[in-house]
């Protein structure tokens, strides 16, 4: 099997940002970020959780703002 036959591990990034409500846990913000960047959604969710703990909730406020403003 050559390198051209392999599929990307995560996916190809989409153009633009949209909330991903199909696989949403809360508002679909992390899924939307994952789709637009090509990163695994679980890694984005873990990043937001760690960010919320380290920043004493600032990441949670940013998450809510993105969820309310996007789409």
Steps between C-alpha positions, in 0.01 A plus 500: 500500500647835404451835675241615247257223601487603866212704636571791735490400867265778604361670195541783262421844641179663377479850364373739766360432846160356582369336814480121470165420656493143366766379744448771759547437869379846606479756213731346243778757542783248541368292210487810283854597592614144430329494161642834393856414606513126431580411862335217693194638688600321823832688505317832462262406784790401725671829415192698601467309828866552587475864394191551718677354801823694448334830411247481785204491261609743230505219240143412600394859436674494161326169419161650588569811294595292196188286548273803516662700219577227243233393253 
